[in-house]
Each structure stands twice: as C-alpha cells, then as structure tokens.
C-alpha cells in the first residue's frame, strides 16, 4: 500500500482542522500566559476563575464563543474577563490556519503526509510558543527561557524539515544571540551603565537564527526594530506615551515589601542581585528612557519569517543563495 501524500487530503479539510486545533490550543495558551510568569503549573489545577477560584465548566470554555456568551464576565462571580482571552484564542486559530495555507500547502503535493504533518506540528508549536511569549512580555516585560530556549532547541532538532544543515541552524543561533548581546548588552552597558536590551530579546533572535539561519536572524532584528519604531511613533501621534505595564509596577512593589522583611545582610545581598535587573528601579522620565517591550515586535517578525519562508528572506537580503 503506497504511503499517503499531501495531495490525498482536501485543502478545505486541512484548513478547517487547522482552525479548530488553533482555537483549542489558543484556549490553553491563556492558561500558560496567566500561570507561567507566576511560577504556577500549567496543568494543575484545572481551569478556574482567577477572581474566586471556582472551577470553570468545560462548556463555558469554548474558544471565543464562551467569552461572547458570557459577555466578558465570569458566570460564577461576575468578575470581568479580559479581552485578552478571546484575542489569544482567535490568534491561535488564525496562526494555525496561516501555517497550513503558507507553509503546508506550499509543499509539493507528492510529499509524504507524515512529513507534512511534522512540518505543521513543528511550525505550530513555534507559533504557539511565540504567541504566549508576546503576551507575557507585554504584561510582565519578560520572555520565559522555557519558550525562547525551548524554541531554539526545537529549531535545532527540526532543521531537516526546513532543508537546512545542522551547521546552518547552529551558526544562525549563535549569530542571532551575538548580534543583540554584543552591541546592546555588552557595549551599551559599558557606555550607559545598564543594558540596552534584555537577554530575553537576545534569546528570541537566537531562536530565529536556529529556525531560519543567520539571514533570518538579521531579518527578525531589523524588521522588529522597524515595526517597533512605527508602533511607538503611532502611539505618540495618538497622544499616548509608552507606559510601564501595571504588572511590572506591582511586582516591583512586592519585591520592595519583601526586602523590608529581610535582615540587613540579606537585604544588601538581594539589592546587589537586583542591580543587574533593569526593571528593579523606577523608570526614568523621557521618551528616550521609556521602557518598551521589544519582544512582541521580534516575535511578529519571526512569525512573518515563518510564513514568508526563508528562501524569500534570503533573496531579499542577498546574503545566501
């Protein structure tokens, strides 16, 4: 019996399946986004209301429609449910559908179905991780290592699915990390006394390099910078100054309260550790010193690279054949 190939599956079936899977996994991502930066398990306890801790019934957890049916309020206590929840679920569905459309269906029709499935699973896992990291960075201004480093390792492990060599992916990861770490963390820190970009951003560009080679890493850094600048200009044109997220302010206040409970020796040691944290102190006044989460723009550029394809990126940058 001949092996199944991609052409054996109707494109409409693949699109519908991808959309449903994306919506369902997007619902799980909301759990990850809420719990991961708080050091909580993402599997236990089951879904519950953050306000009153009441377990959420499965039929109320239907992606997007559950939020619409409840009109954005918890059924148990009436607490408001953030608009983030349906947005993440919808983004999961859209990304999954986009991967099928731009990546899977772009494969030769005679490619084995198992290979096409592997390409989808790897690409979808990357997209989900990046989506979670974007929302976590927007709220907490951190990019969890489990996502950035985990995504890098996944890129290295799946290099053959993208017709890359192991050397391509390892060099890409190294270049991706170095082009952020050297100028923005090492050189900038020596000039200004503090890092210009966090190592979380360096690890995101490292991830891009592992997936798309060194030219992909350059594209992600450049496109992320351009898109971040345009977004900042648009905010200023609308009369809004970039503000530090409330969660960061709250976490800094919690740290300050904890410091008061320490002995003088413990407090001194803790303060020494906090000196390396760019978020430990209050932000300085002025647009040039505003704290802006750069990770979401790097993530947007990485997703663009995934959906555009590394061959087109190479052609644009004229760096590789």
N, C-alpha and C positions, 0 to 999 in steps of 0.2 A: 504494500500500500504506500503510495507516494506521500511524502510529508506535506502537510498543509502549508500554503503560502499566503502572503498578504492578500493577494487577489481573490482568495476564497471567501473573504469576509466583506460584505457590502459596506461601503463607506458610511452610509446612514446609520447602520448598526453600530459601527465603531464610534461615531460621533455621539450618539445617544448614550451608549455605555460610558464613554469618557465623561460626559456631562454629569451623569448620575454619580459616578465614582468621585468626581471632583467636588460635587456638592456635599457628599457624605464625609469625605476626608477634610473638607473645609470646616465642617462642624467640629470635628476632632481637633483641628488646629486651634479653635477658640480655647479649648482646654489647655493646649500647650502654651499658648500666648499668655494666658492668665496664670498658670501654675509654674512654668519653668523658671521665670526670673525670681519667683518667691521660694524656690527650692523645694517645691511640692512634687509629689508623684503625679505623673500624667495619666495613670491608670487607676489609682485608688485614692480616695473613694470614688464611686461612680458620680456622674454629673449631678450637681446640686446647686441650689441658688446661693450665690456668693453673699447675699444680704442676710438670709435667715437659715441657711444650711439645709433647707428642705430638699430631699431628692427630687429630681425632675423626671417626670414620666416620659417614656420613650416617644409617645405620640405628640408630646409638646416639643420634642427635639428635632422635628422635621426641618431640614435646612431651609432657610429664608421664609418659608410659609409659616413655620411655627412663630417666628417673630412677628410677622404680619398679622396672624390670627390673634396673638396676644396684645397687639397694638403697642408693642415695645415695653410692656410691663409684665413683671413676674406674676404668674397666676396664684402663687402661694401667699405673697405678702404685698404685691403691688409695687415693689421696687422697680425703678426704671431699668430697662435692659439696654445696654449701649448699642448704638447703631453699628459699632464695630462687628458685632456678631453676624448679622446678615451680609455685611460687606465682605467679611473674610470667607463666608460660605460661598457667596456669589463669585468672588475672585478665584476660589478653588475650582469651581465649575468652569469658569472661563479659561483658566490656565490649562486645565486638563483637556478641554476641547481644542485649545490652540495648539497644544503639543501634538494631538492626533492630526490636526489639519496641516501644521507646518513642518512637523518632524516625521511622524509615522507615515502619513500618506505621501510624503516626498520620497520615501524609499522605493526602490524598484519593485514593481508588482510581483515579481517572482522570488522576492526574498522570503526565506522561511519564516513562518508565523512565529516561531519561538524567538527568533532574533528580533523581529518587530516588537514582540511583547517585551523583551529585555530592554530594547531602546526606550519604549514607553515607560516602563517601570522606573528605570534609572532617571530619565528626564523628569518624570512626575515627582519622584522623591526629591530631586533637586529643587523643583519649583515649590513644593510644599515647604521644605525647609527654609527657603529664601523668603517665602511669604510670611512665615512665622517670625523670622528674624527681623523683617522690615517693621512689623507692628510692635515687636518687643523693643526695638531700637527707638521707635517713635515715642514710646511710653516711658522707657527706662534709660535710654541712651546707652545701651549695652548690646553687644552681639554675642550670644552664648557660644562658647567654644564647641559645645556638642553639635552645633549646627555648622559653624564655619570650618572647624577641623574635620568633623564628620563628613561634611560635604566634599572637602578636599580629598579625603581618603576614598570616598565613593567615586570621585572623578578619576583617581589613580587606578582604582580597581576595574573601572569600566572603559579604559582608554580604547580598547579594541572596538567597542561599539561605535566609536566616532572615527574609525580609520586613522587613529593616531598611533605613534610608537610610545613605548614607555618613556623613552628619553624626552619626547615632546612634552609629555604631561609633567614629568619631574622638573624639567627646565622651566616650563611655564609656571609651575607653582613657586619655584624659587625666585624667578624674576618678578612675579606678581607680589610676593611678600617684600622683596627688596626695594621695589620702586616706591613703596609707601613708607617702609620702615626707615630707610636711609635718609631721604630728604625731609620727611615730615616728623619723624620721631627722634632721630639722632641729631641731624644738623639743626633743625628748628629748635630742638630742646636746648642745644648749646647756645644758640643765639638769644632765645627768649626765656630760657629757664624752665620751660614746660613744653610737653609735646604738642605739636600742631594737630595731629590726628591720632586717634587711639589705635592700639594694636588690633582691636576688633576690625577696623577698616582694612588694615594690612592683611588680616587673615581672610577677609572677604575677597580681596583682589588675588590672594594666593589661591583661593577656591576657583576663581575664574580662570586663572592660569592653568590649574590642573585639568579643567574641563576643556579649555579652548586654546591652549598654548600661550606663548608669551605675547603674540599679537592680540589674542583675545583679552589678556590682562591689560594691555595698553589701551585697547578699545574701552574696556569697562571703566578704567580710571579716568580716561578723557571724557567719555560720554557721561559718566556720573558727575564729573565736575561741571560740565556744561549744563546739564539738566538741573543740578543743584543751584547753580548761579541763576538760571532762568526762573526757578521757583522762588528764590529769595527776592529777585527783582520784582516778580509779580506780587509777592506779599507786601513789599514796600510801596508799590504803586497803588495797592489797595488800602494803604494806610495802616498796615499791621507790622509790628516789629517782631522778629523771631523771639519766642519766649521759651525758657527752660520748662520742660514738662513738669506737671504737678507731682508726679510720682517721684521724680528726682529730688524735688524740694522736700517731699515728705520723708524720703529715705535719709536725706542729709540730717533732717531734724531728729529722726530716730537714732542715728549714729551719735549725734551730739548728746542726746539723753543717755545713751548707753555709756558714753565717755565719763559722764558725771558719776556713774556708779563704780568706776574703777579706782584703784589706788593710784597715787601719783606716779609710781614706777610703771604700772600697767598703762596709764594714760599717756605717758611720754612715749612708750614703745608703740602704742596704737597710733599716735599722732605722726610718728616717724613713718609708719607704713602708709598713712593717708596722704602724705606729701606727694607720693607718686600717682595718686588718683586725681585726674583733672577735674572730677566732679565733686571733690570733697569740700571745696570752698565756694562761696557765693560767686556768681558770675559777675565780671566787671562790666561797667557801663560802656555803651558804644556799640555800633553795628559791627565794627571790625573784631570785637571781642565776644560777640553773641555766640551762644552755644547752639549749634545746629546739628541735628543728627544727619550725618553724611551717609550712613549705611543704607537707608532706603533708596538713595539715588544710585549707589553702586549696585544694589540688588536689582533695581529697574534695568540698569544697563546690562547686567548679567542675564536677565530674562530676555532682553532684546537680542543678546548674542545667541542664546539658546534657540530662539525662534527664527532668527535671521539665518543662522548657520555660519560655521567658522570659515567655510570657503569664501562666502561673500565678504566676511570681515577681512580675510587675507587679501582679497582683491582690492578692497578699499584702502587698506593700509600699505599695500605694496611691499609687505615685509616677507612674505613667503609665497612660493609658487602654488 
